[in-house]
Amino acid sequence: MHFLYCLFKVFQTGRWFAAALLGGVFLFGSVDAFAERRVALVVGNDSYSSVPALKRAVNDSTSVAEALQEIGFDKVISMQNLTRSAFNRAVRDFSNELQEGDTAFFYFSGHGVAVGGNNYLLPVDFPEIKDGDDDRLVADESRSVASILEDVQARGAGRVFMILDACRNNPFPKVAGRSIGRSGGGLVSEKAVAGVFMLYSAGFGQQALDRLYEEDGKDADPNSVFTRNLLPLIKKPGLSQLDIAKQLQTSVRTLAATVQHNQNPAYYDQIEGYYVLNPKPVSQPEPAPPAKVAEDVSGQSGTPKSAPSPAAGASSASSDWQLIKELKQPEVFEAFKKKYAGDPIYETLADQQIALLKLSNPVVPPVRSVAPETECDRLAAHPFDLKKVAGVKGVDFSKIRPEAVEACESAVAQYPGEIRFEAQLGRALSKVGRDDEALVHYRKAADQGYAVAQSDIGFYYENGLAVPKDYDESYRWYRMAADQGYATAQYNVGVCYGEGRGVQKDDKEALRWWREAAGQGMALAMNSIGIAYQNGEGVKKDNVEAMWWFRKAVDGGHIGALYSVARLYEMGDGLPADREEAADFMLKALLSGDDFAKKQMDTDAQSWSLEFRRALQVRLRERGYYQGAIDGSFGSGTLAAINAVYGAGDD
């Protein structure tokens, strides 16, 4: 069994897309997409000495290395069966090879294990597990994924592809009744990193097939089920990272289903735009030769016997239109018009799309930031404000302190033309309940196109604060801010669609907007996507995908997702049940002060399995909150312990 994990970093500008369109080639990427060098380290480990040996990891790594060389990577370092020291040296050499702005590609095939929320890659000389060993052995004797990524980014890599093809099942046996690594095996989702696209060979809780059949010789393909589908997509010209991910989902899921196995590659996107791994243009048909011209008896040119067929040009325009029709940049459609000037149908379509985009994205005066960072920024800037001062982290609304009002009033007085201070003063006033005054400042900023202020006005209309409650007006303000890329507004637009407030209910559209917000790291949106998958709202019900998104929400700090993860581990519906993990996450939910989790344990604990209840009692005892029997009976002693641990924090 293998597990594959991909990271991609990409960028896009409408200016580059338009230039590529005019040139007749559709490439998605940054303006300097391939001005930088592309460097890869590819590692495959089969020959483990103290954990089960693998059969196809080396084959997979050499195949990937050959594919990268074939598509023109500047340097491919291919290494097999590395010891710990050799592994560390290879990563060091790889990092040293990188220069500012380079594309880095790291591939590992072999054993991996999750410990304490981190993923570790095992060298072939990983020592034998002995009595008394624990998770610290893994951290000491292997290499963490996070440390590799940190080394690569420290060198200034412009974009990173990281593929981990690691064992889904835990390679370690239990020693003295204790498991090393995450029970159930496999890797966990890494914490989101800006500019990184991660692709997994299987959804959370699924096993990725090394081969279709256990019997030797029955599956002749030398590569794993995932990698054999990945290789042709690496080589195929013109595919973006999302094209690769979506096509892999279809091909791997279909192939695995032939042996009654559920494997659906998963990914999450923290990227702006698209990046093409193989930029080689797709071969086009040879242009038709010039039409033959008849000559009259005097030798003068006459009328053509035949005219060139327009079919090829029409087909090209149709293909290009399919690629761009959902985009939101008017300049792309202007470029399309220039390329296909003279075609009345497609010129009209492009003009209509440009007009629609101008209506949905009205031109607003630019927001200029002329003031330096002030105490107002530090006390009241929104974390997702795209126009906040660089280096300012932002403050959640619940954590805005009363002194923010005075700080922002001072900033507005000192810099009357700085619109961000108007929005931040609105937030500070709203936090202390001065909604009428807050609305005045919000409107000043919103009238000049400030997305945070527009979104907060939407919230006021949604809840009837300082204005009459009006869902239609609420949606209108949210949408203005969402169209500028403001994550909070994108999430709220999704809620409007999900609940049918101010717009017709549309679960698929809700999911689309939540994905936009999640792409900017918004944990609340990730949790909503998990709920959609769990309930089958706007998407086919899939608890594996739900778990994936709940885990991402947990990584992003969303407390409510802890209970959801615990419940899915308890149920085991569509993924392996793991009551130990369920108890771990339930304890975290209680420690974090999740009201719903506490209510469930207070009033409905008997609906949870006996195994889970005993596991939770063990954890309460380990924390010193419970001294009673480990019997799964939630009597007064257990309930008192739950009450004591609630909101105590992760001490």
C-alpha positions as CSV (number, residue, x, y, z in Angstrom):
1,M,0.0,0.0,0.0
2,H,1.3,3.5,-0.9
3,F,0.3,7.0,-0.1
4,L,1.0,9.9,-2.5
5,Y,1.2,13.5,-1.4
6,C,1.7,16.4,-3.7
7,L,2.4,20.1,-3.2
8,F,2.3,22.6,-6.0
9,K,2.9,26.3,-6.0
10,V,1.6,28.4,-8.8
11,F,0.7,31.9,-9.8
12,Q,-1.4,33.5,-12.5
13,T,-1.9,37.0,-13.9
14,G,-4.5,38.0,-16.4
15,R,-1.8,39.8,-18.4
16,W,0.2,36.6,-19.0
17,F,-2.9,34.7,-19.9
18,A,-3.8,37.4,-22.5
19,A,-0.4,37.3,-24.0
20,A,-0.4,33.6,-24.3
21,L,-3.8,33.7,-25.9
22,L,-2.7,36.2,-28.5
23,G,0.3,33.9,-29.2
24,G,-2.0,31.0,-29.8
25,V,-0.9,28.9,-26.8
26,F,-2.9,28.6,-23.6
27,L,-0.4,28.4,-20.7
28,F,-1.4,29.2,-17.1
29,G,1.3,30.5,-14.9
30,S,3.1,33.6,-13.8
31,V,4.7,36.0,-16.2
32,D,8.1,34.4,-15.4
33,A,6.6,30.9,-15.2
34,F,9.6,29.2,-16.8
35,A,12.3,31.9,-16.5
36,E,13.5,30.2,-13.4
37,R,15.3,26.8,-13.2
38,R,13.3,23.7,-12.3
39,V,15.1,21.4,-9.9
40,A,13.9,18.0,-8.5
41,L,14.9,15.5,-5.9
42,V,13.3,12.1,-6.3
43,V,13.7,9.4,-3.7
44,G,12.5,5.8,-3.6
45,N,13.0,3.5,-0.6
46,D,12.3,-0.3,-0.9
47,S,15.0,-2.1,1.1
48,Y,14.0,-1.5,4.7
49,S,15.8,-3.5,7.3
50,S,13.5,-3.4,10.3
51,V,10.1,-2.5,8.9
52,P,8.3,-4.3,6.0
53,A,10.2,-4.0,2.7
54,L,8.4,-2.5,-0.3
55,K,8.3,-3.7,-3.9
56,R,7.5,-0.7,-6.1
57,A,8.8,2.4,-4.4
58,V,12.1,2.4,-6.3
59,N,10.2,1.7,-9.6
60,D,7.9,4.6,-8.9
61,S,10.7,7.0,-8.1
62,T,12.8,6.2,-11.2
63,S,9.7,6.5,-13.4
64,V,9.0,9.9,-12.0
65,A,12.6,11.0,-12.4
66,E,12.5,9.9,-16.1
67,A,9.3,11.8,-16.6
68,L,10.7,15.0,-15.2
69,Q,13.8,14.7,-17.4
70,E,11.6,14.2,-20.4
71,I,9.6,17.4,-19.8
72,G,12.8,19.5,-19.5
73,F,13.6,19.8,-15.8
74,D,17.0,21.5,-15.5
75,K,18.3,19.1,-12.9
76,V,16.9,15.9,-11.5
77,I,18.6,14.2,-8.6
78,S,17.4,10.6,-8.4
79,M,18.3,8.6,-5.3
80,Q,17.2,5.2,-4.1
81,N,17.3,3.2,-0.8
82,L,18.7,6.0,1.3
83,T,19.9,5.7,4.9
84,R,19.2,8.5,7.4
85,S,22.5,10.2,6.8
86,A,22.3,9.8,3.1
87,F,18.7,11.1,3.1
88,N,19.7,14.2,5.1
89,R,22.6,14.8,2.8
90,A,20.4,14.5,-0.3
91,V,17.9,17.0,1.0
92,R,20.8,19.4,1.9
93,D,22.3,19.1,-1.6
94,F,18.9,19.6,-3.2
95,S,18.3,22.7,-1.1
96,N,21.7,24.1,-1.9
97,E,21.0,23.6,-5.6
98,L,18.0,25.9,-5.5
99,Q,18.2,29.6,-6.2
100,E,15.7,32.5,-5.6
101,G,12.5,31.9,-7.6
102,D,13.3,28.4,-8.8
103,T,10.7,25.6,-9.0
104,A,11.4,22.8,-6.5
105,F,10.0,19.3,-7.0
106,F,10.5,16.8,-4.3
107,Y,9.2,13.2,-4.6
108,F,9.4,10.4,-2.0
109,S,8.2,6.9,-2.3
110,G,8.5,4.6,0.7
111,H,7.3,4.3,4.3
112,G,5.9,7.3,6.1
113,V,4.2,7.7,9.5
114,A,2.4,10.5,11.3
115,V,3.4,11.4,14.9
116,G,2.0,14.3,16.9
117,G,0.3,15.8,13.8
118,N,3.5,15.7,11.8
119,N,4.5,13.5,8.9
120,Y,7.9,11.7,8.9
121,L,9.6,9.8,6.0
122,L,11.5,6.7,7.0
123,P,15.1,5.9,5.8
124,V,15.9,2.3,5.0
125,D,18.0,1.9,8.2
126,F,15.2,2.9,10.5
127,P,16.0,1.0,13.7
128,E,14.1,-2.0,15.1
129,I,11.3,-1.0,17.6
130,K,12.1,-2.2,21.1
131,D,10.3,-2.3,24.4
132,G,10.2,1.2,25.8
133,D,10.4,3.0,22.5
134,D,7.8,5.6,21.7
135,D,6.9,8.3,19.2
136,R,10.1,10.2,19.9
137,L,12.1,7.5,18.0
138,V,10.4,8.4,14.8
139,A,11.2,12.1,15.2
140,D,14.8,11.2,16.0
141,E,15.5,8.6,13.3
142,S,13.5,10.0,10.3
143,R,13.0,13.2,8.4
144,S,9.9,15.3,8.8
145,V,8.0,16.6,5.8
146,A,7.7,20.1,7.4
147,S,11.5,20.3,7.7
148,I,12.1,19.5,4.1
149,L,9.6,22.1,3.0
150,E,11.1,24.6,5.4
151,D,14.6,24.0,3.9
152,V,13.3,24.4,0.3
153,Q,11.4,27.6,1.1
154,A,14.3,29.1,3.0
155,R,16.2,29.0,-0.3
156,G,13.5,31.2,-1.9
157,A,11.9,28.6,-4.1
158,G,9.3,30.3,-6.2
159,R,7.0,27.3,-6.3
160,V,7.1,23.8,-4.8
161,F,5.9,20.5,-5.9
162,M,6.1,17.9,-3.1
163,I,4.9,14.3,-3.8
164,L,5.0,11.8,-1.0
165,D,4.1,8.2,-1.9
166,A,4.2,6.7,1.5
167,C,2.7,3.7,3.1
168,R,-0.9,4.1,4.3
169,N,-0.7,1.3,6.9
170,N,1.4,1.8,10.0
171,P,4.6,0.0,9.4
172,F,5.3,-0.4,13.1
173,P,4.1,-3.3,15.3
174,K,2.8,-2.7,18.8
175,V,5.4,-3.0,21.4
176,A,4.4,-3.8,25.0
177,G,0.8,-2.9,24.0
178,R,1.8,0.6,22.8
179,S,1.4,1.8,19.2
180,I,4.0,4.1,17.6
181,G,2.6,6.5,15.1
182,R,-1.0,7.3,14.4
183,S,-3.3,4.4,15.0
184,G,-4.8,3.3,11.7
185,G,-1.6,4.2,9.9
186,G,-0.9,6.6,7.1
187,L,0.0,10.2,7.0
188,V,-2.0,13.2,8.2
189,S,-2.7,16.4,6.3
190,E,0.1,18.9,6.6
191,K,-0.8,22.4,7.9
192,A,-1.7,24.7,5.0
193,V,1.2,26.6,3.5
194,A,0.5,29.7,1.4
195,G,1.2,29.1,-2.2
196,V,1.2,25.3,-2.0
197,F,-1.1,22.8,-3.7
198,M,-1.2,19.4,-2.0
199,L,-2.4,16.3,-3.7
200,Y,-2.8,12.9,-1.9
201,S,-3.0,9.6,-3.7
202,A,-6.0,8.7,-1.5
203,G,-8.6,10.5,0.5
204,F,-8.2,10.6,4.3
205,G,-8.7,7.2,5.9
206,Q,-8.3,5.4,2.5
207,Q,-5.5,3.0,1.6
208,A,-3.7,3.7,-1.7
209,L,-3.1,0.6,-3.6
210,D,0.5,-0.4,-4.4
211,R,-0.9,-2.9,-7.0
212,L,-4.2,-4.2,-8.1
213,Y,-3.7,-7.8,-6.9
214,E,-1.7,-9.2,-4.0
215,E,-0.6,-12.2,-6.0
216,D,2.8,-11.7,-7.7
217,G,2.6,-11.5,-11.4
218,K,-1.1,-10.8,-11.7
219,D,-0.6,-7.1,-12.0
220,A,2.2,-6.6,-14.6
221,D,2.5,-2.8,-14.3
222,P,5.7,-1.9,-12.4
223,N,4.2,1.2,-10.8
224,S,1.6,1.8,-8.0
225,V,-2.0,2.4,-9.0
226,F,-1.6,6.1,-8.4
227,T,1.7,6.6,-10.0
228,R,0.9,4.7,-13.2
229,N,-1.9,7.2,-13.6
230,L,0.2,10.2,-12.6
231,L,3.1,9.6,-15.0
232,P,1.2,10.3,-18.3
233,L,-0.3,13.4,-16.8
234,I,3.1,14.8,-15.9
235,K,4.2,14.3,-19.5
236,K,1.0,15.6,-21.1
237,P,1.5,19.2,-22.3
238,G,-0.7,22.0,-21.2
239,L,-2.2,20.5,-18.0
240,S,-2.4,22.7,-14.9
241,Q,-2.0,21.3,-11.4
242,L,-5.8,21.3,-11.0
243,D,-6.2,19.4,-14.3
244,I,-3.8,16.8,-13.1
245,A,-5.6,16.5,-9.7
246,K,-9.1,16.2,-11.2
247,Q,-8.1,13.7,-13.9
248,L,-6.3,11.6,-11.3
249,Q,-9.4,11.5,-9.2
250,T,-11.3,10.0,-12.0
251,S,-8.7,7.5,-13.4
252,V,-7.5,6.2,-10.0
253,R,-11.0,5.9,-8.5
254,T,-12.1,4.0,-11.7
255,L,-9.1,1.6,-11.7
256,A,-9.3,0.9,-8.0
257,A,-13.0,0.1,-8.2
258,T,-12.2,-2.8,-10.6
259,V,-10.9,-4.7,-7.5
260,Q,-13.7,-3.4,-5.2
261,H,-11.4,-0.9,-3.6
262,N,-12.2,2.7,-2.7
263,Q,-9.4,5.1,-3.5
264,N,-10.1,8.7,-4.4
265,P,-7.1,11.1,-4.6
266,A,-7.7,14.2,-2.5
267,Y,-6.2,17.7,-2.8
268,Y,-6.5,21.1,-1.4
269,D,-5.6,24.3,-3.1
270,Q,-3.8,27.3,-1.5
271,I,-2.8,28.8,-4.8
272,E,-3.7,31.8,-6.9
273,G,-4.2,30.7,-10.5
274,Y,-2.7,27.8,-12.4
275,Y,0.7,26.4,-13.2
276,V,1.5,24.1,-16.1
277,L,4.1,21.5,-15.3
278,N,4.8,20.6,-18.9
279,P,4.5,23.9,-21.0
280,K,5.3,22.3,-24.3
281,P,2.5,23.4,-26.6
282,V,0.0,20.9,-27.7
283,S,0.7,19.9,-31.3
284,Q,-1.6,21.7,-33.7
285,P,-2.6,20.4,-37.2
286,E,-0.4,21.7,-40.0
287,P,-1.9,24.7,-41.6
288,A,-3.7,24.1,-44.9
289,P,-1.5,24.8,-48.0
290,P,-2.4,27.9,-50.0
291,A,-5.2,27.4,-52.4
292,K,-4.2,26.4,-55.8
293,V,-4.7,29.1,-58.4
294,A,-5.6,28.5,-62.0
295,E,-3.7,30.2,-64.7
296,D,-5.3,31.4,-67.9
297,V,-3.7,31.0,-71.3
298,S,-2.0,34.3,-71.0
299,G,-0.2,33.2,-67.8
300,Q,-2.1,35.6,-65.6
301,S,-3.5,34.4,-62.3
302,G,-7.1,33.6,-62.3
303,T,-9.7,32.8,-59.6
304,P,-8.9,30.1,-57.0
305,K,-10.3,26.7,-57.7
306,S,-11.0,26.2,-54.0
307,A,-10.9,28.3,-50.8
308,P,-9.2,27.3,-47.5
309,S,-11.6,25.5,-45.2
310,P,-12.5,27.6,-42.1
311,A,-13.1,24.4,-40.0
312,A,-9.7,24.4,-38.3
313,G,-10.1,28.0,-37.2
314,A,-13.6,27.5,-35.9
315,S,-12.6,24.5,-34.0
316,S,-9.7,26.4,-32.4
317,A,-12.0,29.3,-31.4
318,S,-14.4,26.8,-29.9
319,S,-11.7,25.1,-27.8
320,D,-10.3,28.3,-26.6
321,W,-13.7,29.6,-25.6
322,Q,-14.3,26.5,-23.5
323,L,-11.1,27.3,-21.7
324,I,-11.8,30.9,-20.9
325,K,-15.6,31.3,-20.6
326,E,-15.7,30.9,-16.8
327,L,-12.8,33.4,-16.2
328,K,-13.4,36.8,-14.6
329,Q,-10.7,38.9,-16.3
330,P,-12.0,41.2,-19.0
331,E,-8.5,41.5,-20.5
332,V,-8.6,37.8,-21.3
333,F,-11.8,38.2,-23.5
334,E,-10.2,41.3,-25.1
335,A,-7.3,39.2,-26.2
336,F,-9.7,36.5,-27.4
337,K,-11.5,39.1,-29.6
338,K,-8.2,40.2,-31.1
339,K,-7.1,36.6,-31.9
340,Y,-10.5,35.7,-33.5
341,A,-11.2,39.1,-35.1
342,G,-13.6,38.7,-38.0
343,D,-15.6,35.8,-36.4
344,P,-18.9,37.6,-35.6
345,I,-20.2,34.8,-33.3
346,Y,-17.2,34.7,-30.9
347,E,-16.6,38.5,-31.0
348,T,-20.2,38.9,-29.9
349,L,-19.8,36.3,-27.1
350,A,-16.6,38.0,-25.9
351,D,-18.3,41.4,-25.9
352,Q,-21.3,40.1,-23.9
353,Q,-18.9,38.6,-21.3
354,I,-16.9,41.8,-21.0
355,A,-20.2,43.7,-20.4
356,L,-21.3,41.3,-17.8
357,L,-18.0,41.5,-15.9
358,K,-18.2,45.3,-15.9
359,L,-21.7,45.1,-14.4
360,S,-20.8,42.7,-11.7
361,N,-17.4,44.4,-10.9
362,P,-18.1,48.1,-11.0
363,V,-15.0,50.3,-11.2
364,V,-14.4,51.9,-7.8
365,P,-11.8,54.5,-6.8
366,P,-8.6,52.8,-5.9
367,V,-7.8,52.5,-2.2
368,R,-4.5,54.1,-1.6
369,S,-2.5,53.3,1.5
370,V,-0.4,56.3,2.5
371,A,-0.3,56.0,6.2
372,P,2.3,54.0,8.1
373,E,1.3,51.2,10.5
374,T,-0.4,52.5,13.6
375,E,-1.9,51.1,16.8
376,C,-5.3,51.1,15.0
377,D,-3.9,48.5,12.5
378,R,-2.6,46.4,15.3
379,L,-5.8,46.5,17.3
380,A,-8.5,46.4,14.7
381,A,-7.3,45.2,11.3
382,H,-9.2,42.2,9.9
383,P,-7.1,39.0,9.5
384,F,-8.5,38.5,5.9
385,D,-8.2,42.1,4.8
386,L,-6.3,42.0,1.6
387,K,-5.4,45.7,1.9
388,K,-4.2,45.7,5.5
389,V,-0.6,46.9,6.1
390,A,2.0,44.2,5.3
391,G,3.2,42.5,8.5
392,V,0.0,43.1,10.4
393,K,-1.6,39.9,11.4
394,G,-5.1,41.2,12.1
395,V,-7.5,40.6,15.0
396,D,-10.6,38.4,15.2
397,F,-13.7,40.4,16.0
398,S,-14.1,38.7,19.4
399,K,-10.6,39.8,20.4
400,I,-10.9,43.5,19.6
401,R,-10.2,45.4,22.8
402,P,-12.0,48.6,23.8
403,E,-8.9,50.8,23.5
404,A,-9.1,50.1,19.7
405,V,-11.8,52.8,19.4
406,E,-9.5,55.6,20.7
407,A,-6.6,54.3,18.6
408,C,-8.6,54.3,15.4
409,E,-10.3,57.6,16.1
410,S,-6.8,59.1,16.4
411,A,-5.7,57.4,13.2
412,V,-8.7,58.8,11.3
413,A,-8.0,62.3,12.6
414,Q,-4.4,62.1,11.7
415,Y,-4.8,60.5,8.3
416,P,-8.3,61.6,7.0
417,G,-7.7,60.2,3.5
418,E,-6.8,56.7,4.7
419,I,-9.9,54.5,4.1
420,R,-8.6,51.5,6.0
421,F,-8.8,53.5,9.2
422,E,-12.5,54.2,8.6
423,A,-13.2,50.5,8.2
424,Q,-11.1,49.6,11.3
425,L,-12.8,52.3,13.4
426,G,-16.1,50.8,12.3
427,R,-15.0,47.4,13.6
428,A,-13.8,48.9,16.9
429,L,-17.1,50.8,17.4
430,S,-19.1,47.7,16.4
431,K,-17.3,45.6,19.0
432,V,-18.3,48.0,21.8
433,G,-21.9,48.1,20.6
434,R,-21.9,51.6,19.0
435,D,-23.5,50.3,15.8
436,D,-25.0,53.5,14.5
437,E,-21.6,55.2,14.6
438,A,-19.9,52.2,13.2
439,L,-22.2,52.2,10.2
440,V,-21.2,55.8,9.4
441,H,-17.6,54.8,9.1
442,Y,-18.3,51.6,7.3
443,R,-20.2,53.5,4.6
444,K,-17.4,55.9,4.1
445,A,-15.0,53.1,3.4
446,A,-17.5,51.0,1.5
447,D,-18.3,53.9,-0.9
448,Q,-14.7,53.8,-2.0
449,G,-14.7,50.0,-2.6
450,Y,-13.2,48.8,0.7
451,A,-14.3,45.1,0.9
452,V,-14.1,44.7,4.7
453,A,-16.5,47.6,5.2
454,Q,-18.9,46.3,2.4
455,S,-19.0,42.9,4.0
456,D,-19.7,44.3,7.5
457,I,-22.5,46.4,6.1
458,G,-23.9,43.1,4.7
459,F,-23.7,41.7,8.2
460,Y,-25.6,44.6,9.6
461,Y,-28.4,44.1,7.0
462,E,-28.4,40.4,7.7
463,N,-28.9,40.9,11.5
464,G,-30.8,44.2,11.6
465,L,-28.1,46.2,13.3
466,A,-28.6,50.0,12.9
467,V,-30.6,49.2,9.7
468,P,-33.8,47.2,9.0
469,K,-33.1,43.5,8.5
470,D,-33.0,42.9,4.7
471,Y,-31.6,39.7,3.3
472,D,-31.6,41.0,-0.3
473,E,-29.5,44.0,0.7
474,S,-27.3,41.8,2.8
475,Y,-26.5,39.5,-0.1
476,R,-25.8,42.5,-2.3
477,W,-23.2,43.9,0.0
478,Y,-21.6,40.5,0.7
479,R,-21.4,39.9,-3.0
480,M,-19.6,43.2,-3.7
481,A,-16.9,42.3,-1.2
482,A,-16.7,38.6,-2.2
483,D,-16.1,39.6,-5.9
484,Q,-13.0,41.5,-4.6
485,G,-11.7,38.2,-3.2
486,Y,-12.4,39.0,0.5
487,A,-12.6,35.6,2.2
488,T,-15.1,36.5,4.9
489,A,-17.6,37.8,2.4
490,Q,-17.0,34.7,0.2
491,Y,-17.9,32.5,3.1
492,N,-21.1,34.6,3.8
493,V,-22.2,34.5,0.2
494,G,-21.9,30.7,0.5
495,V,-24.1,30.9,3.6
496,C,-26.7,33.0,1.7
497,Y,-26.8,30.3,-1.1
498,G,-26.9,27.5,1.5
499,E,-29.8,28.9,3.4
500,G,-31.6,30.7,0.6
501,R,-31.2,34.2,2.1
502,G,-31.4,37.0,-0.4
503,V,-30.9,34.6,-3.2
504,Q,-32.4,31.3,-4.4
505,K,-31.1,28.3,-2.4
506,D,-28.3,26.5,-4.3
507,D,-26.1,24.1,-2.4
508,K,-23.6,23.7,-5.2
509,E,-23.1,27.5,-5.4
510,A,-22.7,27.6,-1.6
511,L,-20.0,25.0,-1.9
512,R,-18.3,26.9,-4.7
513,W,-18.0,30.1,-2.5
514,W,-16.8,28.2,0.5
515,R,-14.1,26.7,-1.6
516,E,-13.0,30.2,-2.6
517,A,-12.8,31.2,1.1
518,A,-11.1,27.9,2.1
519,G,-8.5,28.6,-0.5
520,Q,-7.4,31.6,1.5
521,G,-7.0,29.5,4.6
522,M,-10.4,30.2,6.2
523,A,-11.0,27.4,8.6
524,L,-14.7,28.2,9.0
525,A,-15.2,27.6,5.3
526,M,-13.3,24.4,5.4
527,N,-15.6,23.2,8.2
528,S,-18.6,24.1,6.1
529,I,-17.2,22.1,3.2
530,G,-16.8,19.1,5.5
531,I,-20.4,19.4,6.6
532,A,-21.5,19.5,3.0
533,Y,-19.7,16.3,2.2
534,Q,-21.0,14.7,5.4
535,N,-24.6,15.5,4.6
536,G,-24.4,15.3,0.8
537,E,-25.4,18.9,0.3
538,G,-24.4,20.1,-3.2
539,V,-22.1,17.2,-3.6
540,K,-22.2,13.4,-3.3
541,K,-22.1,12.3,0.3
542,D,-18.6,11.2,1.1
543,N,-17.3,10.9,4.7
544,V,-13.7,10.4,3.5
545,E,-13.8,13.9,1.9
546,A,-15.7,15.2,4.9
547,M,-12.9,14.0,7.3
548,W,-10.3,15.6,5.0
549,W,-11.9,19.0,5.3
550,F,-12.7,18.7,9.0
551,R,-9.0,17.9,9.6
552,K,-8.0,20.9,7.6
553,A,-10.4,23.0,9.6
554,V,-8.8,21.7,12.8
555,D,-5.3,22.5,11.5
556,G,-6.6,26.0,10.8
557,G,-7.9,26.4,14.4
558,H,-11.6,25.9,14.0
559,I,-12.8,24.4,17.4
560,G,-16.1,23.0,16.1
561,A,-14.3,20.8,13.7
562,L,-12.8,18.8,16.5
563,Y,-16.1,17.3,17.5
564,S,-16.9,16.5,13.8
565,V,-13.6,14.6,13.5
566,A,-14.3,12.7,16.7
567,R,-17.8,11.7,15.5
568,L,-16.5,10.4,12.1
569,Y,-13.8,8.4,13.8
570,E,-16.5,7.0,16.1
571,M,-18.9,6.1,13.3
572,G,-16.5,4.7,10.8
573,D,-19.0,5.2,8.0
574,G,-17.0,5.0,4.8
575,L,-13.7,5.1,6.6
576,P,-12.0,3.0,9.3
577,A,-13.5,3.4,12.7
578,D,-10.9,4.4,15.3
579,R,-12.3,5.0,18.8
580,E,-8.9,5.9,20.2
581,E,-8.6,8.8,17.8
582,A,-12.2,9.7,18.4
583,A,-11.4,10.0,22.2
584,D,-8.3,12.1,21.4
585,F,-10.3,14.6,19.4
586,M,-13.2,14.7,21.8
587,L,-10.8,15.6,24.6
588,K,-9.3,18.4,22.5
589,A,-12.9,19.7,21.8
590,L,-13.6,19.7,25.5
591,L,-10.3,21.3,26.4
592,S,-11.0,24.0,23.8
593,G,-14.4,24.8,25.3
594,D,-16.6,23.5,22.5
595,D,-20.2,23.9,23.9
596,F,-21.7,21.3,21.6
597,A,-19.1,18.6,22.5
598,K,-19.7,19.1,26.2
599,K,-23.5,19.0,25.7
600,Q,-23.2,15.7,23.8
601,M,-21.1,14.1,26.5
602,D,-23.4,15.4,29.3
603,T,-26.6,14.3,27.7
604,D,-26.0,11.8,24.9
605,A,-22.8,9.9,25.8
606,Q,-24.6,6.6,25.6
607,S,-25.1,7.0,21.9
608,W,-21.3,6.6,21.6
609,S,-19.6,3.2,21.7
610,L,-18.4,1.6,24.9
611,E,-14.9,1.5,23.5
612,F,-15.0,5.3,22.9
613,R,-16.3,6.0,26.4
614,R,-13.6,3.9,28.0
615,A,-10.9,5.6,25.9
616,L,-12.2,9.0,27.0
617,Q,-12.2,8.0,30.6
618,V,-8.5,6.8,30.2
619,R,-7.6,10.3,28.8
620,L,-9.4,12.1,31.6
621,R,-7.6,10.0,34.1
622,E,-4.2,10.7,32.4
623,R,-5.0,14.4,32.8
624,G,-5.7,14.0,36.5
625,Y,-9.4,14.8,36.2
626,Y,-10.9,11.4,36.8
627,Q,-10.0,8.7,39.3
628,G,-12.9,6.2,38.8
629,A,-13.2,2.9,37.0
630,I,-12.5,2.6,33.3
631,D,-15.9,1.0,32.6
632,G,-17.5,3.3,30.0
633,S,-20.2,4.3,32.4
634,F,-20.6,8.1,32.5
635,G,-21.8,8.5,36.0
636,S,-21.3,11.5,38.3
637,G,-17.5,11.0,38.5
638,T,-17.0,11.0,34.7
639,L,-19.4,13.9,34.2
640,A,-17.6,15.9,36.9
641,A,-14.3,15.3,35.1
642,I,-15.8,16.4,31.8
643,N,-17.1,19.6,33.5
644,A,-13.6,20.2,35.0
645,V,-11.7,19.6,31.7
646,Y,-14.1,21.8,29.7
647,G,-12.4,25.0,28.6
648,A,-9.2,24.2,30.5
649,G,-7.0,24.5,27.5
650,D,-4.4,22.1,26.2
651,D,-2.3,22.1,29.3
